[in-house]
């Protein structure tokens, strides 16, 4: 095949660089110039699937109700750590309507998520899987769960991060509970601290945040005797397919995964979990479709979380600059096998000469962590950006000025590579103007009442978002002149369907309603999982290439039909325009019977020797009631540098949403686990407090909106994670500015604010 | 007082303008009834215990959490779900406003949010921003589309 080559691509995912071997064909397109005019890209377009979302016709996994469908439920451990000695299912099996039970004594050998079985002999958290029951309906399955008798040998447990670190804690592995999760050095931190004139040192904590996507995890599996179709609420249809085919040792072509709409994931739905295996195993055994969907309680026990962290930071300053930085962190990964490293921002955000950081993973008897929108970066930025403000205050330097001194560099300090584009200084300028930073006073301001203080704070974000190969798209025309775009991705609520439709329409020369998008089906060529802010930057450039090829072929065909040279033709809003003539596309295609024009596109590798990052800054204005400790966030200004904006309307929505989730992390969201029982005490949406409409402040969203022309042919980067990163620190810094009290634990509950106020008062 | 059950029984109610009879046990919620018995899956199940508002439907003109409402309690009543809002293919003014203001992301809470706003505007056609915010205070949105939801409600109030 001419033009085909095999290349090595380096791409970032959640702060780590991964190398992969990819196939590339043909040439990439040049990126658009700054300010290039476009009929669709950069225009605020309502979502192309809006009608189905507001009409209730959008079909989510929960809405897949198939004829003859059975219902599976999961029996979960009531103990944080116990050995399953025996399981008696006789009574449950005798219940009319029960069709099958799986547990550790009868399950086939299945390797899943680096373990040799899906039912552990030693269950390791409250909510760990003990058995699965399938029955004619949910009521019967629920009764059957209660009829299963399990003989547990209860073992010593530990659920709390700081308790698990101590020597006297029960050891959950022969090596103990604390594991290395990476370290990094730049320059000589020890020497830096010797040179420092001012040093600040503090301990920060962040609590466990639960994703609580409104649609819980779940799947419906249907085996037709030859092929398994799985509808799953997922961020990665191909990851689900791979994990199921690996676990059940099936050919990839025999596993078909569909996710047309999904009700939120925020990182917890990258790949599949055990419920899909139960649904698949039962369906293959019984020949009927099986649904297995988690309840809200299960979602809060066994479907992932953002790790609680303990972080020590030390900063050294001299002459109004940061000269040394140390950061050591411990993350409660529960039963997870990895840690969301909080030191990523520390290592990469600022141009600081001397840095040393170490991260530890701590194992406890709690549910495994999973990625949660900028995993590690949210926790780490809260600590780092709080500490930077503490140093600024100690040096009597304006905190924004201090950051500007370390944010100018165009070189990634970790790799030494030049950034493809960095407009962080613009973010600072836009945000400072919008929040009125020049009015900020070092000692805060009077609030709206004598017992209220007002303050301003800000914080910076750095994140990946470059995406990369492999990712594919194809486009073909229907005889009515409309185009069908097929991409192997899913829309997790970010507006992927709309963005790729805009890119396609723009490149071909169609109106938005002339493009139909088909996504969420593994029968399309591969597309990436929607995590790590990679979707648009991965798939968008491939869509553009596919559309470009489709247009070129179409114009050649039109030239043949109209007997005009193709290079004298162009396509505008679905009309072929030549000198003096306008012919609707459908007229041309109707003359070609069912001949079909197909364009294909793939994602070319990222540039070598360059670093692709997104940057941004959030500014917060808060009032604090010094009598009650309540924080009132009045306004958030969020400014991001993510390259070219494809759809300003949906992009702004993502930022709004990131800010709201971050306010939950900052102010109210906290998993409470009883240490003695090992149970999550607020595994519901009543006592686990996610923000409501009443908690939403004014949120001003701004973008630098300059194409990152070196990053990819679209000039666009990811936006999923950036807006959740800097808000909590911006609020903490605003609270400190308002009151002089430094709250070093997120969420900053009233009790913690009052404690910090008492300490600040005692010190004053 | 009339006692019925404990087995499944026939319940007649009016759903989206049509008289229907469903055969469900007395403990069946209105939510499960519209979703599983009537196939009206636009109404979403999120918490199933009255914490989130995703299952909001309108019963006799008032917004209710259908997960906390028994089907048997709706005998002879009028139930409106998200599927019943559009007329002859034309979206309700609130639905259109949600699209125009991008008042959703994943869309899972959207049917409940829309029903809460529709019920508000029927009770108070002159609703202002504070009224809309309070009307959806019991409808959680994890994607954080709140400010756009409120903007959509205000815009719909101006148009209706």
Interface residues (C-beta under 8 A of the other chain):
Chain A: X46 X47 X50 X51 X53 X54 X55 X56 X57 X58 X59 X60 X62 X63 X65 X139 X211 X212 X213 X214 X215 X216 X261 X262 X263 X264 X266 X295 X296 X492 X493 X494 X495 X649 X650 X652 X653 X654 X656 X657 X658 X659 X660 X661 X684 X685 X686 X690 X691 X692 X693 X694 X695 X696 X698 X699
Chain B: X25 X35 X36 X39 X40 X41 X42 X43 X44 X45 X46 X47 X48 X49 X51 X52 X54 X81 X82 X83 X85 X86 X91 X95 X96 X98 X99 X100 X102 X104 X105 X106 X107 X108 X109 X110 X111 X114 X133 X134 X136 X137 X138 X139 X140 X141 X142 X143 X144 X145 X146 X147 X148 X149 X150
